[in-house]
Amino acid sequence: MTVWRDPNALTAFMYQGRHREMLSRRNEWFERVAEVMTALWWVPAGHRPTIAEAEARLLHLRANGPTPHAFTLRKSFPAGSDAGADAAAVSGTVEPVAGEVPEGLGCPA
């Protein structure tokens, strides 16, 4: 588990330099998985997320798709939108933010 300032900082790390080179070769080392393996969410300043919290967010993402509670790089939500906003996301009042992931890299979800 890692903590990043925002999705842009994570994207910059993942899809540039040596990490991008290794990521583009992942099919040599890993089998393709059918379900989401990574969940993103906004963490309040000073909070240290736990493994149990990460697992709960990942399970939420798998069950509900991207919401303000747990999302992906391809479909994220603005900081602060998780404060009871999952119902609002379903009703369309919280707009997701489309992420830019280079073609052929990243998860399809």
PDB file as gemmi writes it, atoms N, CA and C in Angstrom:
CRYST1    1.000    1.000    1.000  90.00  90.00  90.00 P 1                      
ATOM      1  N   MET A   1       0.856  -1.166   0.000  1.00  0.00           N  
ATOM      2  CA  MET A   1       0.000   0.000   0.000  1.00  0.00           C  
ATOM      3  C   MET A   1       0.903   1.230   0.000  1.00  0.00           C  
ATOM      4  N   THR A   2       0.525   2.210  -0.824  1.00  0.00           N  
ATOM      5  CA  THR A   2       1.249   3.475  -0.861  1.00  0.00           C  
ATOM      6  C   THR A   2       0.262   4.621  -0.738  1.00  0.00           C  
ATOM      7  N   VAL A   3       0.756   5.771  -0.335  1.00  0.00           N  
ATOM      8  CA  VAL A   3      -0.071   6.971  -0.217  1.00  0.00           C  
ATOM      9  C   VAL A   3       0.547   8.039  -1.118  1.00  0.00           C  
ATOM     10  N   TRP A   4      -0.288   8.655  -1.955  1.00  0.00           N  
ATOM     11  CA  TRP A   4       0.150   9.675  -2.898  1.00  0.00           C  
ATOM     12  C   TRP A   4      -0.594  10.965  -2.647  1.00  0.00           C  
ATOM     13  N   ARG A   5      -0.005  12.075  -3.051  1.00  0.00           N  
ATOM     14  CA  ARG A   5      -0.617  13.397  -2.876  1.00  0.00           C  
ATOM     15  C   ARG A   5      -1.931  13.507  -3.631  1.00  0.00           C  
ATOM     16  N   ASP A   6      -1.955  12.998  -4.869  1.00  0.00           N  
ATOM     17  CA  ASP A   6      -3.154  13.050  -5.698  1.00  0.00           C  
ATOM     18  C   ASP A   6      -2.974  12.083  -6.871  1.00  0.00           C  
ATOM     19  N   PRO A   7      -4.037  11.819  -7.631  1.00  0.00           N  
ATOM     20  CA  PRO A   7      -3.905  10.893  -8.764  1.00  0.00           C  
ATOM     21  C   PRO A   7      -2.849  11.319  -9.785  1.00  0.00           C  
ATOM     22  N   ASN A   8      -2.649  12.614  -9.962  1.00  0.00           N  
ATOM     23  CA  ASN A   8      -1.643  13.080 -10.919  1.00  0.00           C  
ATOM     24  C   ASN A   8      -0.238  12.677 -10.503  1.00  0.00           C  
ATOM     25  N   ALA A   9       0.062  12.741  -9.212  1.00  0.00           N  
ATOM     26  CA  ALA A   9       1.385  12.328  -8.726  1.00  0.00           C  
ATOM     27  C   ALA A   9       1.586  10.827  -8.930  1.00  0.00           C  
ATOM     28  N   LEU A  10       0.555  10.041  -8.667  1.00  0.00           N  
ATOM     29  CA  LEU A  10       0.635   8.596  -8.883  1.00  0.00           C  
ATOM     30  C   LEU A  10       0.815   8.287 -10.364  1.00  0.00           C  
ATOM     31  N   THR A  11       0.034   8.945 -11.213  1.00  0.00           N  
ATOM     32  CA  THR A  11       0.134   8.730 -12.658  1.00  0.00           C  
ATOM     33  C   THR A  11       1.526   9.098 -13.165  1.00  0.00           C  
ATOM     34  N   ALA A  12       2.067  10.202 -12.688  1.00  0.00           N  
ATOM     35  CA  ALA A  12       3.401  10.621 -13.115  1.00  0.00           C  
ATOM     36  C   ALA A  12       4.438   9.557 -12.768  1.00  0.00           C  
ATOM     37  N   PHE A  13       4.335   8.971 -11.579  1.00  0.00           N  
ATOM     38  CA  PHE A  13       5.266   7.907 -11.197  1.00  0.00           C  
ATOM     39  C   PHE A  13       5.061   6.662 -12.058  1.00  0.00           C  
ATOM     40  N   MET A  14       3.822   6.246 -12.184  1.00  0.00           N  
ATOM     41  CA  MET A  14       3.535   4.967 -12.853  1.00  0.00           C  
ATOM     42  C   MET A  14       3.887   4.958 -14.331  1.00  0.00           C  
ATOM     43  N   TYR A  15       3.617   6.049 -15.022  1.00  0.00           N  
ATOM     44  CA  TYR A  15       3.688   6.030 -16.477  1.00  0.00           C  
ATOM     45  C   TYR A  15       4.845   6.838 -17.060  1.00  0.00           C  
ATOM     46  N   GLN A  16       5.891   7.055 -16.257  1.00  0.00           N  
ATOM     47  CA  GLN A  16       7.085   7.727 -16.754  1.00  0.00           C  
ATOM     48  C   GLN A  16       8.320   6.946 -16.317  1.00  0.00           C  
ATOM     49  N   GLY A  17       9.395   7.122 -17.055  1.00  0.00           N  
ATOM     50  CA  GLY A  17      10.682   6.577 -16.664  1.00  0.00           C  
ATOM     51  C   GLY A  17      10.744   5.071 -16.570  1.00  0.00           C  
ATOM     52  N   ARG A  18      11.586   4.601 -15.652  1.00  0.00           N  
ATOM     53  CA  ARG A  18      11.844   3.164 -15.500  1.00  0.00           C  
ATOM     54  C   ARG A  18      10.582   2.384 -15.129  1.00  0.00           C  
ATOM     55  N   HIS A  19       9.725   2.961 -14.306  1.00  0.00           N  
ATOM     56  CA  HIS A  19       8.514   2.249 -13.925  1.00  0.00           C  
ATOM     57  C   HIS A  19       7.646   1.975 -15.148  1.00  0.00           C  
ATOM     58  N   ARG A  20       7.538   2.933 -16.043  1.00  0.00           N  
ATOM     59  CA  ARG A  20       6.760   2.712 -17.269  1.00  0.00           C  
ATOM     60  C   ARG A  20       7.376   1.579 -18.092  1.00  0.00           C  
ATOM     61  N   GLU A  21       8.696   1.559 -18.181  1.00  0.00           N  
ATOM     62  CA  GLU A  21       9.376   0.497 -18.923  1.00  0.00           C  
ATOM     63  C   GLU A  21       9.021  -0.874 -18.349  1.00  0.00           C  
ATOM     64  N   MET A  22       9.069  -0.993 -17.041  1.00  0.00           N  
ATOM     65  CA  MET A  22       8.746  -2.267 -16.393  1.00  0.00           C  
ATOM     66  C   MET A  22       7.255  -2.582 -16.529  1.00  0.00           C  
ATOM     67  N   LEU A  23       6.410  -1.586 -16.378  1.00  0.00           N  
ATOM     68  CA  LEU A  23       4.972  -1.787 -16.485  1.00  0.00           C  
ATOM     69  C   LEU A  23       4.597  -2.288 -17.879  1.00  0.00           C  
ATOM     70  N   SER A  24       5.247  -1.790 -18.895  1.00  0.00           N  
ATOM     71  CA  SER A  24       4.930  -2.226 -20.256  1.00  0.00           C  
ATOM     72  C   SER A  24       5.325  -3.679 -20.496  1.00  0.00           C  
ATOM     73  N   ARG A  25       6.174  -4.250 -19.634  1.00  0.00           N  
ATOM     74  CA  ARG A  25       6.594  -5.648 -19.762  1.00  0.00           C  
ATOM     75  C   ARG A  25       5.894  -6.567 -18.761  1.00  0.00           C  
ATOM     76  N   ARG A  26       4.901  -6.071 -18.068  1.00  0.00           N  
ATOM     77  CA  ARG A  26       4.260  -6.853 -16.998  1.00  0.00           C  
ATOM     78  C   ARG A  26       3.694  -8.172 -17.477  1.00  0.00           C  
ATOM     79  N   ASN A  27       3.296  -8.246 -18.747  1.00  0.00           N  
ATOM     80  CA  ASN A  27       2.735  -9.505 -19.268  1.00  0.00           C  
ATOM     81  C   ASN A  27       3.764 -10.625 -19.290  1.00  0.00           C  
ATOM     82  N   GLU A  28       5.038 -10.278 -19.228  1.00  0.00           N  
ATOM     83  CA  GLU A  28       6.095 -11.288 -19.170  1.00  0.00           C  
ATOM     84  C   GLU A  28       6.154 -11.963 -17.803  1.00  0.00           C  
ATOM     85  N   TRP A  29       5.686 -11.259 -16.779  1.00  0.00           N  
ATOM     86  CA  TRP A  29       5.839 -11.748 -15.405  1.00  0.00           C  
ATOM     87  C   TRP A  29       4.531 -12.080 -14.698  1.00  0.00           C  
ATOM     88  N   PHE A  30       3.430 -11.496 -15.148  1.00  0.00           N  
ATOM     89  CA  PHE A  30       2.159 -11.668 -14.440  1.00  0.00           C  
ATOM     90  C   PHE A  30       1.073 -12.182 -15.366  1.00  0.00           C  
ATOM     91  N   GLU A  31       0.140 -12.933 -14.806  1.00  0.00           N  
ATOM     92  CA  GLU A  31      -1.049 -13.340 -15.549  1.00  0.00           C  
ATOM     93  C   GLU A  31      -2.075 -12.224 -15.462  1.00  0.00           C  
ATOM     94  N   ARG A  32      -2.894 -12.097 -16.502  1.00  0.00           N  
ATOM     95  CA  ARG A  32      -3.948 -11.081 -16.506  1.00  0.00           C  
ATOM     96  C   ARG A  32      -5.018 -11.480 -15.491  1.00  0.00           C  
ATOM     97  N   VAL A  33      -5.456 -10.542 -14.694  1.00  0.00           N  
ATOM     98  CA  VAL A  33      -6.489 -10.808 -13.693  1.00  0.00           C  
ATOM     99  C   VAL A  33      -7.824 -10.255 -14.170  1.00  0.00           C  
ATOM    100  N   ALA A  34      -8.894 -10.882 -13.740  1.00  0.00           N  
ATOM    101  CA  ALA A  34     -10.226 -10.502 -14.202  1.00  0.00           C  
ATOM    102  C   ALA A  34     -10.869  -9.413 -13.345  1.00  0.00           C  
ATOM    103  N   GLU A  35     -10.379  -9.216 -12.127  1.00  0.00           N  
ATOM    104  CA  GLU A  35     -11.025  -8.234 -11.261  1.00  0.00           C  
ATOM    105  C   GLU A  35     -10.071  -7.107 -10.885  1.00  0.00           C  
ATOM    106  N   VAL A  36     -10.636  -6.033 -10.413  1.00  0.00           N  
ATOM    107  CA  VAL A  36      -9.851  -4.873  -9.995  1.00  0.00           C  
ATOM    108  C   VAL A  36      -8.938  -5.264  -8.840  1.00  0.00           C  
ATOM    109  N   MET A  37      -7.684  -4.845  -8.909  1.00  0.00           N  
ATOM    110  CA  MET A  37      -6.704  -5.175  -7.863  1.00  0.00           C  
ATOM    111  C   MET A  37      -6.260  -3.962  -7.056  1.00  0.00           C  
ATOM    112  N   THR A  38      -6.608  -2.773  -7.515  1.00  0.00           N  
ATOM    113  CA  THR A  38      -6.141  -1.550  -6.870  1.00  0.00           C  
ATOM    114  C   THR A  38      -7.296  -0.581  -6.682  1.00  0.00           C  
ATOM    115  N   ALA A  39      -7.418  -0.047  -5.494  1.00  0.00           N  
ATOM    116  CA  ALA A  39      -8.441   0.961  -5.206  1.00  0.00           C  
ATOM    117  C   ALA A  39      -7.753   2.242  -4.738  1.00  0.00           C  
ATOM    118  N   LEU A  40      -8.281   3.364  -5.175  1.00  0.00           N  
ATOM    119  CA  LEU A  40      -7.805   4.662  -4.718  1.00  0.00           C  
ATOM    120  C   LEU A  40      -8.906   5.317  -3.902  1.00  0.00           C  
ATOM    121  N   TRP A  41      -8.530   6.128  -2.942  1.00  0.00           N  
ATOM    122  CA  TRP A  41      -9.483   6.923  -2.175  1.00  0.00           C  
ATOM    123  C   TRP A  41      -8.720   8.063  -1.522  1.00  0.00           C  
ATOM    124  N   TRP A  42      -9.446   9.116  -1.178  1.00  0.00           N  
ATOM    125  CA  TRP A  42      -8.834  10.275  -0.535  1.00  0.00           C  
ATOM    126  C   TRP A  42      -8.666   9.987   0.955  1.00  0.00           C  
ATOM    127  N   VAL A  43      -7.492  10.301   1.466  1.00  0.00           N  
ATOM    128  CA  VAL A  43      -7.169  10.070   2.873  1.00  0.00           C  
ATOM    129  C   VAL A  43      -7.036  11.429   3.556  1.00  0.00           C  
ATOM    130  N   PRO A  44      -7.751  11.647   4.658  1.00  0.00           N  
ATOM    131  CA  PRO A  44      -7.622  12.921   5.376  1.00  0.00           C  
ATOM    132  C   PRO A  44      -6.190  13.139   5.864  1.00  0.00           C  
ATOM    133  N   ALA A  45      -5.766  14.386   5.900  1.00  0.00           N  
ATOM    134  CA  ALA A  45      -4.427  14.713   6.381  1.00  0.00           C  
ATOM    135  C   ALA A  45      -4.217  14.152   7.778  1.00  0.00           C  
ATOM    136  N   GLY A  46      -3.087  13.504   7.988  1.00  0.00           N  
ATOM    137  CA  GLY A  46      -2.746  12.945   9.287  1.00  0.00           C  
ATOM    138  C   GLY A  46      -3.257  11.535   9.529  1.00  0.00           C  
ATOM    139  N   HIS A  47      -4.133  11.046   8.663  1.00  0.00           N  
ATOM    140  CA  HIS A  47      -4.679   9.692   8.827  1.00  0.00           C  
ATOM    141  C   HIS A  47      -3.745   8.676   8.175  1.00  0.00           C  
ATOM    142  N   ARG A  48      -3.503   7.563   8.864  1.00  0.00           N  
ATOM    143  CA  ARG A  48      -2.704   6.476   8.302  1.00  0.00           C  
ATOM    144  C   ARG A  48      -3.646   5.331   7.967  1.00  0.00           C  
ATOM    145  N   PRO A  49      -3.889   5.091   6.676  1.00  0.00           N  
ATOM    146  CA  PRO A  49      -4.809   4.015   6.311  1.00  0.00           C  
ATOM    147  C   PRO A  49      -4.272   2.650   6.728  1.00  0.00           C  
ATOM    148  N   THR A  50      -5.185   1.766   7.071  1.00  0.00           N  
ATOM    149  CA  THR A  50      -4.815   0.415   7.494  1.00  0.00           C  
ATOM    150  C   THR A  50      -5.044  -0.562   6.342  1.00  0.00           C  
ATOM    151  N   ILE A  51      -4.470  -1.739   6.483  1.00  0.00           N  
ATOM    152  CA  ILE A  51      -4.694  -2.794   5.498  1.00  0.00           C  
ATOM    153  C   ILE A  51      -6.176  -3.164   5.464  1.00  0.00           C  
ATOM    154  N   ALA A  52      -6.819  -3.217   6.611  1.00  0.00           N  
ATOM    155  CA  ALA A  52      -8.254  -3.535   6.664  1.00  0.00           C  
ATOM    156  C   ALA A  52      -9.066  -2.481   5.914  1.00  0.00           C  
ATOM    157  N   GLU A  53      -8.697  -1.224   6.062  1.00  0.00           N  
ATOM    158  CA  GLU A  53      -9.381  -0.150   5.342  1.00  0.00           C  
ATOM    159  C   GLU A  53      -9.183  -0.312   3.829  1.00  0.00           C  
ATOM    160  N   ALA A  54      -7.958  -0.625   3.423  1.00  0.00           N  
ATOM    161  CA  ALA A  54      -7.666  -0.823   2.001  1.00  0.00           C  
ATOM    162  C   ALA A  54      -8.476  -1.991   1.445  1.00  0.00           C  
ATOM    163  N   GLU A  55      -8.549  -3.076   2.199  1.00  0.00           N  
ATOM    164  CA  GLU A  55      -9.319  -4.228   1.741  1.00  0.00           C  
ATOM    165  C   GLU A  55     -10.797  -3.871   1.597  1.00  0.00           C  
ATOM    166  N   ALA A  56     -11.342  -3.141   2.565  1.00  0.00           N  
ATOM    167  CA  ALA A  56     -12.747  -2.748   2.504  1.00  0.00           C  
ATOM    168  C   ALA A  56     -13.009  -1.850   1.294  1.00  0.00           C  
ATOM    169  N   ARG A  57     -12.091  -0.928   1.010  1.00  0.00           N  
ATOM    170  CA  ARG A  57     -12.255  -0.048  -0.159  1.00  0.00           C  
ATOM    171  C   ARG A  57     -12.180  -0.856  -1.456  1.00  0.00           C  
ATOM    172  N   LEU A  58     -11.256  -1.803  -1.517  1.00  0.00           N  
ATOM    173  CA  LEU A  58     -11.122  -2.629  -2.711  1.00  0.00           C  
ATOM    174  C   LEU A  58     -12.388  -3.461  -2.938  1.00  0.00           C  
ATOM    175  N   LEU A  59     -12.907  -4.063  -1.882  1.00  0.00           N  
ATOM    176  CA  LEU A  59     -14.137  -4.850  -1.999  1.00  0.00           C  
ATOM    177  C   LEU A  59     -15.317  -3.970  -2.417  1.00  0.00           C  
ATOM    178  N   HIS A  60     -15.354  -2.741  -1.890  1.00  0.00           N  
ATOM    179  CA  HIS A  60     -16.400  -1.796  -2.281  1.00  0.00           C  
ATOM    180  C   HIS A  60     -16.296  -1.473  -3.778  1.00  0.00           C  
ATOM    181  N   LEU A  61     -15.083  -1.233  -4.254  1.00  0.00           N  
ATOM    182  CA  LEU A  61     -14.866  -0.937  -5.667  1.00  0.00           C  
ATOM    183  C   LEU A  61     -15.291  -2.107  -6.542  1.00  0.00           C  
ATOM    184  N   ARG A  62     -14.929  -3.309  -6.141  1.00  0.00           N  
ATOM    185  CA  ARG A  62     -15.321  -4.491  -6.917  1.00  0.00           C  
ATOM    186  C   ARG A  62     -16.839  -4.650  -6.975  1.00  0.00           C  
ATOM    187  N   ALA A  63     -17.513  -4.361  -5.882  1.00  0.00           N  
ATOM    188  CA  ALA A  63     -18.966  -4.554  -5.814  1.00  0.00           C  
ATOM    189  C   ALA A  63     -19.749  -3.428  -6.480  1.00  0.00           C  
ATOM    190  N   ASN A  64     -19.227  -2.194  -6.424  1.00  0.00           N  
ATOM    191  CA  ASN A  64     -20.007  -1.027  -6.848  1.00  0.00           C  
ATOM    192  C   ASN A  64     -19.420  -0.256  -8.024  1.00  0.00           C  
ATOM    193  N   GLY A  65     -18.221  -0.624  -8.452  1.00  0.00           N  
ATOM    194  CA  GLY A  65     -17.562   0.193  -9.469  1.00  0.00           C  
ATOM    195  C   GLY A  65     -17.045   1.468  -8.835  1.00  0.00           C  
ATOM    196  N   PRO A  66     -16.444   2.345  -9.639  1.00  0.00           N  
ATOM    197  CA  PRO A  66     -15.877   3.582  -9.083  1.00  0.00           C  
ATOM    198  C   PRO A  66     -16.943   4.501  -8.487  1.00  0.00           C  
ATOM    199  N   THR A  67     -16.720   4.892  -7.251  1.00  0.00           N  
ATOM    200  CA  THR A  67     -17.559   5.851  -6.526  1.00  0.00           C  
ATOM    201  C   THR A  67     -16.621   6.762  -5.750  1.00  0.00           C  
ATOM    202  N   PRO A  68     -17.118   7.813  -5.123  1.00  0.00           N  
ATOM    203  CA  PRO A  68     -16.241   8.658  -4.307  1.00  0.00           C  
ATOM    204  C   PRO A  68     -15.570   7.891  -3.158  1.00  0.00           C  
ATOM    205  N   HIS A  69     -16.136   6.764  -2.752  1.00  0.00           N  
ATOM    206  CA  HIS A  69     -15.591   5.967  -1.654  1.00  0.00           C  
ATOM    207  C   HIS A  69     -14.365   5.162  -2.072  1.00  0.00           C  
ATOM    208  N   ALA A  70     -14.337   4.696  -3.317  1.00  0.00           N  
ATOM    209  CA  ALA A  70     -13.217   3.918  -3.855  1.00  0.00           C  
ATOM    210  C   ALA A  70     -13.275   4.029  -5.367  1.00  0.00           C  
ATOM    211  N   PHE A  71     -12.151   4.404  -5.975  1.00  0.00           N  
ATOM    212  CA  PHE A  71     -12.157   4.652  -7.411  1.00  0.00           C  
ATOM    213  C   PHE A  71     -10.857   4.196  -8.050  1.00  0.00           C  
ATOM    214  N   THR A  72     -10.711   4.460  -9.349  1.00  0.00           N  
ATOM    215  CA  THR A  72      -9.537   4.048 -10.115  1.00  0.00           C  
ATOM    216  C   THR A  72      -8.872   5.279 -10.725  1.00  0.00           C  
ATOM    217  N   LEU A  73      -7.707   5.087 -11.324  1.00  0.00           N  
ATOM    218  CA  LEU A  73      -7.066   6.196 -12.036  1.00  0.00           C  
ATOM    219  C   LEU A  73      -7.894   6.627 -13.241  1.00  0.00           C  
ATOM    220  N   ARG A  74      -8.540   5.674 -13.890  1.00  0.00           N  
ATOM    221  CA  ARG A  74      -9.348   6.010 -15.070  1.00  0.00           C  
ATOM    222  C   ARG A  74     -10.605   6.788 -14.716  1.00  0.00           C  
ATOM    223  N   LYS A  75     -11.151   6.546 -13.536  1.00  0.00           N  
ATOM    224  CA  LYS A  75     -12.378   7.226 -13.114  1.00  0.00           C  
ATOM    225  C   LYS A  75     -12.250   7.576 -11.637  1.00  0.00           C  
ATOM    226  N   SER A  76     -11.774   8.786 -11.375  1.00  0.00           N  
ATOM    227  CA  SER A  76     -11.590   9.224  -9.986  1.00  0.00           C  
ATOM    228  C   SER A  76     -12.623  10.292  -9.637  1.00  0.00           C  
ATOM    229  N   PHE A  77     -12.598  10.727  -8.396  1.00  0.00           N  
ATOM    230  CA  PHE A  77     -13.534  11.730  -7.903  1.00  0.00           C  
ATOM    231  C   PHE A  77     -12.759  12.799  -7.149  1.00  0.00           C  
ATOM    232  N   PRO A  78     -13.280  14.022  -7.096  1.00  0.00           N  
ATOM    233  CA  PRO A  78     -12.565  15.105  -6.411  1.00  0.00           C  
ATOM    234  C   PRO A  78     -12.390  14.826  -4.919  1.00  0.00           C  
ATOM    235  N   ALA A  79     -11.331  15.362  -4.363  1.00  0.00           N  
ATOM    236  CA  ALA A  79     -11.090  15.239  -2.923  1.00  0.00           C  
ATOM    237  C   ALA A  79     -12.291  15.806  -2.166  1.00  0.00           C  
ATOM    238  N   GLY A  80     -12.656  15.133  -1.078  1.00  0.00           N  
ATOM    239  CA  GLY A  80     -13.767  15.587  -0.250  1.00  0.00           C  
ATOM    240  C   GLY A  80     -15.128  15.118  -0.723  1.00  0.00           C  
ATOM    241  N   SER A  81     -15.187  14.418  -1.853  1.00  0.00           N  
ATOM    242  CA  SER A  81     -16.490  14.000  -2.374  1.00  0.00           C  
ATOM    243  C   SER A  81     -17.010  12.725  -1.721  1.00  0.00           C  
ATOM    244  N   ASP A  82     -16.217  12.109  -0.826  1.00  0.00           N  
ATOM    245  CA  ASP A  82     -16.631  10.856  -0.193  1.00  0.00           C  
ATOM    246  C   ASP A  82     -17.519  11.046   1.026  1.00  0.00           C  
ATOM    247  N   ALA A  83     -17.679  12.238   1.508  1.00  0.00           N  
ATOM    248  CA  ALA A  83     -18.462  12.480   2.725  1.00  0.00           C  
ATOM    249  C   ALA A  83     -19.934  12.157   2.480  1.00  0.00           C  
ATOM    250  N   GLY A  84     -20.246  10.848   2.467  1.00  0.00           N  
ATOM    251  CA  GLY A  84     -21.617  10.408   2.253  1.00  0.00           C  
ATOM    252  C   GLY A  84     -22.085  10.588   0.825  1.00  0.00           C  
ATOM    253  N   ALA A  85     -21.151  10.648  -0.120  1.00  0.00           N  
ATOM    254  CA  ALA A  85     -21.516  11.003  -1.489  1.00  0.00           C  
ATOM    255  C   ALA A  85     -21.740   9.823  -2.416  1.00  0.00           C  
ATOM    256  N   ASP A  86     -21.632   8.583  -1.952  1.00  0.00           N  
ATOM    257  CA  ASP A  86     -21.829   7.459  -2.869  1.00  0.00           C  
ATOM    258  C   ASP A  86     -23.227   7.493  -3.493  1.00  0.00           C  
ATOM    259  N   ALA A  87     -24.233   7.798  -2.696  1.00  0.00           N  
ATOM    260  CA  ALA A  87     -25.591   7.893  -3.248  1.00  0.00           C  
ATOM    261  C   ALA A  87     -25.671   9.034  -4.250  1.00  0.00           C  
ATOM    262  N   ALA A  88     -24.995  10.136  -3.962  1.00  0.00           N  
ATOM    263  CA  ALA A  88     -24.980  11.265  -4.894  1.00  0.00           C  
ATOM    264  C   ALA A  88     -24.284  10.878  -6.194  1.00  0.00           C  
ATOM    265  N   ALA A  89     -23.229  10.068  -6.102  1.00  0.00           N  
ATOM    266  CA  ALA A  89     -22.524   9.628  -7.316  1.00  0.00           C  
ATOM    267  C   ALA A  89     -23.437   8.768  -8.170  1.00  0.00           C  
ATOM    268  N   VAL A  90     -24.212   7.896  -7.518  1.00  0.00           N  
ATOM    269  CA  VAL A  90     -25.130   7.044  -8.253  1.00  0.00           C  
ATOM    270  C   VAL A  90     -26.209   7.894  -8.922  1.00  0.00           C  
ATOM    271  N   SER A  91     -26.671   8.936  -8.228  1.00  0.00           N  
ATOM    272  CA  SER A  91     -27.716   9.789  -8.802  1.00  0.00           C  
ATOM    273  C   SER A  91     -27.156  10.776  -9.813  1.00  0.00           C  
ATOM    274  N   GLY A  92     -25.814  10.889  -9.898  1.00  0.00           N  
ATOM    275  CA  GLY A  92     -25.205  11.751 -10.898  1.00  0.00           C  
ATOM    276  C   GLY A  92     -24.880  13.149 -10.422  1.00  0.00           C  
ATOM    277  N   THR A  93     -25.021  13.432  -9.116  1.00  0.00           N  
ATOM    278  CA  THR A  93     -24.730  14.780  -8.643  1.00  0.00           C  
ATOM    279  C   THR A  93     -23.252  14.996  -8.319  1.00  0.00           C  
ATOM    280  N   VAL A  94     -22.464  13.935  -8.203  1.00  0.00           N  
ATOM    281  CA  VAL A  94     -21.018  14.048  -8.054  1.00  0.00           C  
ATOM    282  C   VAL A  94     -20.401  13.533  -9.337  1.00  0.00           C  
ATOM    283  N   GLU A  95     -19.717  14.406 -10.049  1.00  0.00           N  
ATOM    284  CA  GLU A  95     -19.155  14.040 -11.348  1.00  0.00           C  
ATOM    285  C   GLU A  95     -17.789  13.381 -11.193  1.00  0.00           C  
ATOM    286  N   PRO A  96     -17.587  12.213 -11.826  1.00  0.00           N  
ATOM    287  CA  PRO A  96     -16.256  11.612 -11.809  1.00  0.00           C  
ATOM    288  C   PRO A  96     -15.306  12.416 -12.690  1.00  0.00           C  
ATOM    289  N   VAL A  97     -14.018  12.222 -12.449  1.00  0.00           N  
ATOM    290  CA  VAL A  97     -12.983  12.881 -13.228  1.00  0.00           C  
ATOM    291  C   VAL A  97     -12.290  11.809 -14.054  1.00  0.00           C  
ATOM    292  N   ALA A  98     -12.281  11.976 -15.355  1.00  0.00           N  
ATOM    293  CA  ALA A  98     -11.624  10.992 -16.222  1.00  0.00           C  
ATOM    294  C   ALA A  98     -10.120  11.152 -16.116  1.00  0.00           C  
ATOM    295  N   GLY A  99      -9.431  10.045 -15.867  1.00  0.00           N  
ATOM    296  CA  GLY A  99      -7.981  10.069 -15.789  1.00  0.00           C  
ATOM    297  C   GLY A  99      -7.354   9.741 -17.124  1.00  0.00           C  
ATOM    298  N   GLU A 100      -6.137  10.192 -17.310  1.00  0.00           N  
ATOM    299  CA  GLU A 100      -5.416   9.905 -18.547  1.00  0.00           C  
ATOM    300  C   GLU A 100      -4.383   8.832 -18.285  1.00  0.00           C  
ATOM    301  N   VAL A 101      -4.639   7.650 -18.832  1.00  0.00           N  
ATOM    302  CA  VAL A 101      -3.732   6.514 -18.708  1.00  0.00           C  
ATOM    303  C   VAL A 101      -3.266   6.156 -20.111  1.00  0.00           C  
ATOM    304  N   PRO A 102      -1.955   6.082 -20.336  1.00  0.00           N  
ATOM    305  CA  PRO A 102      -1.473   5.763 -21.683  1.00  0.00           C  
ATOM    306  C   PRO A 102      -2.071   4.477 -22.223  1.00  0.00           C  
ATOM    307  N   GLU A 103      -2.328   4.450 -23.506  1.00  0.00           N  
ATOM    308  CA  GLU A 103      -2.906   3.282 -24.180  1.00  0.00           C  
ATOM    309  C   GLU A 103      -2.036   2.060 -23.948  1.00  0.00           C  
ATOM    310  N   GLY A 104      -2.663   0.936 -23.610  1.00  0.00           N  
ATOM    311  CA  GLY A 104      -1.934  -0.312 -23.387  1.00  0.00           C  
ATOM    312  C   GLY A 104      -1.366  -0.467 -22.005  1.00  0.00           C  
ATOM    313  N   LEU A 105      -1.472   0.562 -21.173  1.00  0.00           N  
ATOM    314  CA  LEU A 105      -0.982   0.483 -19.799  1.00  0.00           C  
ATOM    315  C   LEU A 105      -2.151   0.670 -18.852  1.00  0.00           C  
ATOM    316  N   GLY A 106      -2.010   0.152 -17.637  1.00  0.00           N  
ATOM    317  CA  GLY A 106      -3.060   0.320 -16.650  1.00  0.00           C  
ATOM    318  C   GLY A 106      -4.166  -0.707 -16.790  1.00  0.00           C  
ATOM    319  N   CYS A 107      -5.120  -0.664 -15.868  1.00  0.00           N  
ATOM    320  CA  CYS A 107      -6.247  -1.581 -15.847  1.00  0.00           C  
ATOM    321  C   CYS A 107      -7.366  -1.028 -16.713  1.00  0.00           C  
ATOM    322  N   PRO A 108      -8.183  -1.888 -17.305  1.00  0.00           N  
ATOM    323  CA  PRO A 108      -9.274  -1.405 -18.145  1.00  0.00           C  
ATOM    324  C   PRO A 108     -10.408  -0.763 -17.355  1.00  0.00           C  
ATOM    325  N   ALA A 109     -10.518  -1.032 -16.060  1.00  0.00           N  
ATOM    326  CA  ALA A 109     -11.646  -0.527 -15.270  1.00  0.00           C  
ATOM    327  C   ALA A 109     -11.543   0.953 -14.991  1.00  0.00           C  
TER     328      ALA A 109                                                      
END                                                                             
